[in-house]
Amino acid sequence: MEDEETTHEAQDLDKPFVLSDPGRLKALAHPMRRRMLTHLNIHGSATSTTLGELLGAKTGTTSYHLRQLEKYGFIEEIPERSSGRERWWRRASGPRDLRAPHPDQLAPEDRAVLMEFHRIGYEDDRALMDRFPAAYRADPDWTKGSRGLAHMTKEELNAFHDEYVALLLRYTRQRPEDAPSDARPVHIRLFTIPADEESSD
């Protein structure tokens, strides 16, 4: 992204940035693009060839999806590493606190994109939860879990969420290369679901 909006965003990377542009949501509502972003977030920079080998896809396919992610500012090329037809990519130094829009912030015809964005994301989250027992058995020092139930007002829930995100950002580095040598990537998730709609059993 090389527009005024991008320049403004870069001034405060921890300020909440709402993905209210349907194009940005569409860029993220694709399984392969999400896997590519996850790889770049965990392992650092990569080329379309490297990603294609990892994901079992042709280089032309990964190149297309990388261009879509670049178009909306989620990744950026590393000019000093790129040469000829080999282009290296990394996570862009844009806003860190990315938030999905409220459905009311989108036009009715664009809300299906938001639902697909959530569906794909929570499919990934369910897969992570399925891995939890085995991960805990293998390395309990690096596998943490927490459960709770609280009675909150809507305002309190919003405040709780904002405080949680602020805490998360304290420990979130922009790129893997910025982490200490003994750091490991860890998945972190927060769910809140109304409990008063559940059956009593």
C-alpha positions in Angstrom: 0.0 0.0 0.0 1.5 3.3 -1.0 -1.2 5.8 -0.4 -2.0 8.4 2.3 -3.9 5.8 4.3 -0.8 3.6 4.6 1.3 6.5 5.7 -1.2 7.4 8.4 -1.4 3.7 9.6 2.3 3.4 9.9 2.4 6.3 12.4 0.7 4.3 15.1 1.1 0.6 14.5 -0.7 -0.4 17.7 -3.8 1.7 16.9 -6.8 -0.6 16.1 -7.2 -0.8 12.3 -10.6 -2.1 11.2 -10.7 -4.2 8.0 -13.8 -2.4 6.7 -12.6 -2.5 3.1 -14.2 -5.6 1.5 -11.2 -6.0 -0.7 -8.9 -6.4 2.3 -11.3 -9.0 3.8 -11.4 -10.9 0.5 -7.6 -10.9 0.4 -7.6 -12.7 3.8 -10.6 -14.9 3.2 -8.6 -17.5 1.3 -7.1 -20.6 2.8 -3.8 -20.5 0.9 -3.2 -16.8 1.6 -3.8 -17.4 5.3 -1.3 -20.3 5.2 1.3 -18.1 3.4 0.9 -15.3 6.0 1.2 -17.8 8.8 4.4 -19.1 7.4 5.8 -15.6 7.0 4.8 -14.7 10.5 6.3 -17.9 12.0 9.4 -18.5 9.9 10.2 -15.1 8.3 10.8 -14.2 4.7 10.3 -16.6 1.8 10.0 -16.7 -2.0 7.0 -17.9 -4.1 9.0 -21.0 -5.0 9.6 -21.8 -1.3 6.0 -21.3 -0.4 4.9 -23.3 -3.4 7.0 -26.3 -2.3 5.7 -26.1 1.2 2.0 -25.7 0.2 2.1 -28.1 -2.7 1.2 -25.4 -5.2 2.6 -24.1 -8.5 4.9 -21.0 -8.3 2.5 -19.1 -10.6 -0.3 -19.7 -8.1 1.7 -18.6 -5.1 3.0 -15.6 -7.0 -0.6 -14.5 -7.7 -1.7 -14.9 -4.1 1.4 -13.0 -2.9 0.6 -10.1 -5.2 -2.9 -10.0 -3.7 -1.5 -9.8 -0.2 0.9 -7.2 -1.3 -1.8 -5.1 -3.0 -3.6 -4.7 0.3 -0.5 -4.1 2.4 -0.2 -7.4 4.3 3.2 -8.3 2.9 6.1 -6.4 1.2 9.0 -7.3 -1.1 12.5 -7.3 0.3 14.4 -5.4 -2.5 17.9 -6.1 -1.1 17.3 -9.9 -1.3 15.4 -10.0 -4.6 17.2 -10.5 -7.8 16.0 -11.4 -11.3 12.8 -13.4 -11.1 13.4 -14.4 -7.5 11.5 -12.1 -5.2 11.6 -12.4 -1.4 8.6 -11.5 0.7 8.1 -10.7 4.4 5.3 -9.5 6.6 4.6 -5.8 6.0 5.4 -3.3 8.8 1.8 -2.1 9.0 -0.8 -2.0 11.8 -0.5 -4.9 14.3 -4.0 -4.5 15.8 -6.1 -5.7 12.9 -9.8 -6.1 13.7 -12.7 -7.4 11.8 -15.5 -4.9 11.2 -18.9 -5.1 12.7 -21.4 -6.3 10.1 -23.2 -2.9 10.3 -20.0 -1.3 9.0 -20.3 -3.2 5.7 -22.8 -2.9 2.9 -25.3 -5.8 3.0 -23.8 -7.3 -0.2 -20.4 -7.4 1.4 -21.3 -9.2 4.7 -20.9 -12.6 3.1 -17.2 -11.8 2.7 -17.0 -11.1 6.5 -18.7 -14.4 7.3 -16.3 -16.3 5.0 -13.4 -14.5 6.7 -14.6 -15.6 10.1 -15.4 -19.2 8.9 -11.9 -19.8 7.5 -10.3 -18.2 10.6 -12.3 -20.3 13.1 -11.6 -23.5 11.0 -7.9 -22.8 11.7 -8.7 -22.2 15.4 -10.6 -25.5 15.7 -7.6 -27.3 14.2 -5.4 -25.7 16.8 -7.7 -26.7 19.6 -7.6 -30.3 18.3 -3.8 -30.2 18.6 -3.8 -29.0 22.2 -3.9 -32.3 24.1 -0.9 -33.8 22.1 1.0 -30.5 22.3 0.5 -30.4 26.1 1.7 -34.0 26.5 4.8 -33.2 24.3 5.8 -29.9 26.0 3.6 -28.7 28.8 6.0 -25.8 29.6 5.1 -24.3 26.2 1.4 -25.2 26.0 -0.8 -23.0 28.1 -4.6 -23.0 28.5 -7.1 -21.0 30.4 -10.9 -21.1 30.8 -13.2 -18.7 32.6 -16.7 -17.4 32.9 -17.6 -13.8 33.8 -20.8 -11.7 34.0 -20.0 -8.6 32.1 -21.8 -5.7 30.5 -21.2 -5.0 26.9 -19.0 -2.0 27.9 -17.0 -4.2 30.2 -16.5 -6.9 27.6 -15.2 -4.2 25.1 -12.8 -2.9 27.8 -11.7 -6.5 28.5 -11.0 -7.1 24.9 -9.1 -3.9 24.4 -6.9 -4.6 27.5 -6.3 -8.2 26.2 -5.2 -6.9 22.8 -2.9 -4.3 24.5 -1.3 -7.0 26.6 -0.8 -9.2 23.5 0.8 -6.4 21.6 3.4 -5.9 24.4 4.7 -9.3 23.5 4.1 -9.3 19.7 7.1 -8.4 17.6 6.7 -7.2 14.0 8.8 -10.0 12.5 10.4 -13.3 13.5 13.9 -11.8 12.9 13.2 -9.4 15.8 12.8 -12.1 18.4 15.5 -13.3 20.8 17.4 -16.5 19.9 15.6 -18.6 22.5 12.1 -17.4 21.5 9.5 -19.8 20.0 6.4 -18.9 18.0 3.2 -19.7 19.9 -0.4 -19.5 18.8 -2.6 -17.4 21.1 -6.4 -17.2 20.9 -9.2 -15.6 22.9 -12.8 -16.6 22.5 -15.8 -15.1 24.2 -19.2 -16.6 23.6 -22.5 -15.8 25.3 -23.2 -18.5 27.9 -26.9 -17.7 28.6 -27.9 -19.2 25.3 -26.6 -22.6 26.1 -28.8 -25.5 27.4 -28.7 -26.3 31.1 -27.1 -29.7 30.5 
